[in-house]
Amino acid sequence: MAGLTCIFSFLCFFASFYSIDCSNYQPRAIQLTEDTWQDILQGEWMVEFMAPWCPACRAFTDTWDNFAKKWSRDLDIQVGVIDVTTCPGLSGRFLITALPSIYHVKDGIFRQYVSGRTESDLITFIDDKRWQDVQPVSKWTAPDSIQMGMVGLFFKMAMKIRAFYTLMTDEYGIPEWGCYVIFALLTIVTGLLLGLLLVCLCDVISPTKDIPPPIPQGLMQPHIDKEGDIIDDTETEDGDAPVRRRNVQKNPDDETDDKKAGTKDKEENTDEKDSKKDK
């Protein structure tokens, strides 16, 4: 009985040890999607971006799976893979321009892996912490930022437009020029609707003020006939005709004489003041 108890205790200990030791075991790379990619923001990850049609990605598949299977537990990391054909939004978030592309992520900090593609190179990069020598991705282009999320949405929209184009040409047999006409009309209609929506929002946020109409020019200035006379068009009580008033213009010589007279008066006033002071 005691022997059975010892054996049972040993088996329980071995099972618990095995479960702890294999907690980070991966039979192959974890497939990440648009819904699960945020899991890489916690812990340490190595993530590959690939496409099934890419020859270099197919050649690298065995190396990546072996790295995940043999070394994810020993290096205490998780290894993931993202298919850009099914997750176009993630390819936009990470600005993927070449395949396969690899990113190292630790506690939400992104670094692009640009070293060798052998299994030993991957192990050395993690084991020797060579990722510390790699410059992190800036905050402006960080995949978890708002602006890169918008870029991801544009990539998803582009893929949907491409799928719609393929549907029109393959399923419905619409020629290419017909597809271009349809896209042009949709673009015009969408622009008009967005413009109308923008104008309505501007009117709601900042409504225009009522501006009074301009006063006619004739009401601000008197009527002058060809001879230079000012015509007073105000009606009299007796109903008489408008009164014509002469527009008298001063002669420049008269203005000069007036100035001289004013200067002379000032001089006389000054002399009178001086004589009073002397007295």
VOTOR-55719 format. One record per residue (C-alpha): residue in one letter; z, x, y. Coordinates in steps of 0.001 Angstrom, whole numbers, plus 500000, padded with zeros to 6 digits. Layout:
BEGIN
AZXY/...
This chain:
BEGIN
M500000500000500000/A500850502818502364/G497536504469501531/L495604501328502430/T497476501110505716/C496567504711506555/I492921504095505708/F492850500926507812/S494443502756510782/F491946505578510461/L489018503136510444/C490342501321513520/F490766504633515361/F487294505771514393/A485774502443515475/S487500502549518863/F486468506174519387/Y482892505406518425/S482725502434520780/I484018504525523698/D481731507427522898/C478656505206522699/S479415503050525753/N476596504760527675/Y474217505091524757/Q470612503993525373/P468058503691522585/R465371503860525296/A464978503573529056/I466300500372530648/Q463549498098531926/L464317497173535562/T462774494237537444/E462802492652540886/D465997490819539940/T467909493712538352/W466874496767540370/Q470060496613542495/D472028497755539436/I470986501311540300/L473066501177543503/Q476182501788541400/G476731504934539352/E474149507628538655/W470599506778537628/M467260508379536905/V464453505862537460/E460764506231536605/F457962504241538214/M454994503841535881/A452027501634535013/P450616500887531548/W447084501839532601/C448173505281533881/P447280508105531402/A449948510437532819/C452569507681532423/R451613507089528782/A451855510809528064/F455291510951529690/T456707507904527856/D458067509781524813/T459739512432526984/W461406509802529129/D462610507737526162/N463989510828524405/F465804511820527588/A467362508357527754/K468221508251524048/K469645511753523581/W471099512709526956/S472160509585528865/R475528509596527069/D476184513348527337/L475184513534530996/D476944510236531825/I473904508748533548/Q471664505746533043/V467917506005532689/G465621503233533879/V461927502483534118/I460014500158536470/D456524498802535820/V454778498627539206/T452183496166537888/T454842493522537281/C457114494608540172/P454808495289543149/G457637494619545582/L459603497584544227/S456621499890544597/G456590498914548269/R460333499386548667/F460191502905547239/L456814503779548842/I455290504797545535/T452058506718546146/A451691508547542803/L452422507760539162/P454644508538537462/S457262508896540200/I460940509581539498/Y463948508872541692/H467514510084541321/V470068507584542593/K473796508223542891/D476144505721544526/G473308504174546515/I471862507488547791/F468197507986546873/R466474511294546188/Q462966511816544887/Y462620514052541845/V459768516546542258/S460627519154539610/G459119519703536153/R458374516859533745/T459758518382530560/E462937517209528896/S464727520477529635/D463817520212533344/L465354516737533509/I468511517910531754/T468909520916534050/F468395518757537148/I471369516572536173/D473615519048534356/D473415521752537050/K473526519131539838/R470356520423541372/W469889517023542965/Q472380518211545612/D469693520588546915/V467234517722547433/Q467130516001550824/P468160512330550528/V465818509592551626/S466408508685555283/K468048505401556230/W464807504163557777/T462963504407554442/A465891503703552127/P464808501148549485/D467913499015550059/S467267498649553821/I466003495474555489/Q462780497020556776/M461795498317553353/G462556494887551945/M459938493519554366/V457470496148553143/G458170495004549600/L457377491417550592/F454022492506552027/F453216494286548761/K454054491145546792/M451858489051549073/A448999491520548625/M449257491253544851/K449267487445545034/I446152487505547218/R444499489830544731/A445431487520541856/F443998484554543798/Y440777486494544391/T440508487275540685/L441089483617539851/M438288482480542167/T435773485014540902/D436563484951537159/E437730481388536508/Y435724479391539060/G432711481692539411/I432797481816543217/P430648484681544582/E432225487460546581/W430761486302549896/G432232482858549261/C435654484404548675/Y435351486314551946/V434493483102553808/I437481481315552274/F439831484167553178/A438435484262556733/L439011480518557206/L442513480771555762/T443264483686558098/I442070481723561164/V444011478592560225/T447149480615559490/G446855482427562831/L446469479135564703/L449484477610563003/L451621480677563649/G450508480761567289/L451360477086567728/L454744477655566139/L455386480616568441/V454478478608571542/C456788475761570483/L459645478192569917/C459088479754573349/D459134476314574984/V462365475429573216/I464091478723573999/S462809479150577560/P461290475920578970/T458967476226581945/K460241475148585386/D458468472530587531/I456509474340590244/P455699472245593362/P452000471978594246/P450774474299597030/I450587472913600558/P446993472534601806/Q445998475182604276/G444927472630606877/L448471471275607247/M449909474680608092/Q447396475732610746/P446041473831613809/H442449472689613972/I440351474896616250/D436841473984617291/K433941476312617972/E434978476855621618/G438418478036620624/D440219474868621716/I443134473511619689/I442595469882618686/D445756467790618472/D444925465124615914/T448238463297616343/E447588459627616915/T448954458167620151/E450671454823620476/D447702453350622363/G445255454598619782/D443643457037622220/A441362459793621066/P442859463135619989/V443875465369622833/R442043468643623290/R444257471499624403/R442883474706625750/N443778477770623699/V444567480213626500/Q444186483830625546/K445742486546627677/N443630489270629163/P444628492789628064/D444686493857631738/D447155491079632528/E449410492207629710/T449339495755631127/D450272494456634620/D453149492458633139/K454477495536631411/K454244497555634637/A456068494815636556/G458801494724633968/T459178498502634146/K459395498326637970/D462094495669637828/K464109497801635465/E463838500788637823/E465009498686640785/N467984497414638808/T468870500992637892/D468713502110641570/E471011499261642637/K473577500232640000/D473499503886641138/S474001502910644803/K477015500776643920/K478579503691642034/D478089505978645073/K479897503514647321/
